Amino acid sequence: MNEEQFVQALAEHGINLSAKQLAQFDKYYELLVATNAKFNLTAITDKEEVYLKHFYDSLTAAIYYPALQTEELDIIDVGAGAGFPSLPLKIAFPQLKVSIVDSLNKRIGFLNDLAAALDLTGVAFYHDRAETFGGKNSPHRAKYDLVMARAVARMTILSELTLPLMKVKGVLLAMKGSSAQVELANAEFALKTLGGQVLETHAFTLPNGDPREIDVVQKTKVTPKKYPRKPGTPNKEPLGE
Ligand SMILES: C[S@@+](CC[C@H](N)C(=O)[O-])C[C@H]1O[C@@H](n2cnc3c(N)ncnc32)[C@H](O)[C@@H]1O
C-alpha cells in the first residue's frame, strides 16, 4: 500500500488525513526504519508493508470503534512495541489521550524520541509489565476508558493483562488475526472471572486479503483484587485453560 492508496483506503471509510498528518506518518516510517537498524522494533520494514500492516491496520480500530474518531478517550495500549496501534490513531485523531506500557525499555526509548520528532502532546510512555502496571495498588488500575492491544497474547492471557486497567463500563479493543474466534471461546472463563463481556466482534480483511478481527470487550464489573497475578503467571497458568 503506497501513500496514495493509504489515503484512498482511509477516505473510503470517511477518514481524511491532512498534509501535516501525512508528513507525520512519513517521519514515523523514517524513524522506525532508522532505529530498527540499531535494535529490533519490527520485522516489517518495506515502506508499502509498513503503511499497510502497521499504519492502516492500526487505524482499522477507528473504523470499527468510531468513538476513537471524535471522543477524548483516555487510552492505554498494552505491549505497543513500536507504537501500534495507538500512535497511528493519535496522529489521525489528536484529541485522544494515549498512554503506552511496554516491558522492553529500548522500545520505550524509541517512543519518546518519536513523540518528540512528531511533536505529539497528550502521550505518556511507561516501562513496566502490564501485571504490575495494573496491580492492586497501582494508580493506573481501573483508570482508563479504553485498553488496546495488538499481537501481545491470546485472549485468555490478554484479558488478565488488560481488564484490571479499565474503568467499569470501559472497553478492551483486541486486534487479532484469524485465530480470534478460537481465542474468544477459550477465554470464556477468564472473561467471566475478570469482569469482561464480549460486546461485538468485527471480522474483516485488509486490502491485501489478510484476515483480521477486532473484538470489543466491555468491563461490566470490578476485577477481583487478586488479578492480575504476578508477572509471568498469566502466561504460565492461563485462567481456565
Ligand atoms: C509482538 S509485539 C507487538 C507490538 C505491537 N503491539 C504491534 O502490534 O506491533 C509484543 C509487545 O508486547 C510487549 N509485552 C509482552 N508482554 C508484556 C507484558 N506482560 N507487559 C507489557 N508489555 C508486554 C513486548 O515487549 C512487545 O513489545
The ligand as an ORCA input file, in Angstrom:
! r2SCAN-3c Opt
* xyz 0 1
  C       4.726     -8.850     19.227
  S       4.980     -7.297     19.990
  C       3.606     -6.383     19.364
  C       3.868     -4.912     19.353
  C       2.726     -4.045     18.814
  N       1.524     -4.144     19.633
  C       2.407     -4.376     17.387
  O       1.288     -4.844     17.121
  O       3.272     -4.161     16.517
  C       4.527     -7.573     21.700
  C       4.938     -6.446     22.622
  O       4.339     -6.670     23.889
  C       5.274     -6.407     24.912
  N       4.828     -7.222     26.049
  C       4.674     -8.574     26.098
  N       4.218     -8.976     27.303
  C       4.074     -7.833     28.048
  C       3.627     -7.574     29.381
  N       3.271     -8.568     30.198
  N       3.589     -6.290     29.810
  C       3.977     -5.269     28.978
  N       4.415     -5.457     27.715
  C       4.454     -6.731     27.241
  C       6.635     -6.779     24.303
  O       7.711     -6.116     24.917
  C       6.441     -6.356     22.850
  O       6.862     -5.019     22.634
*
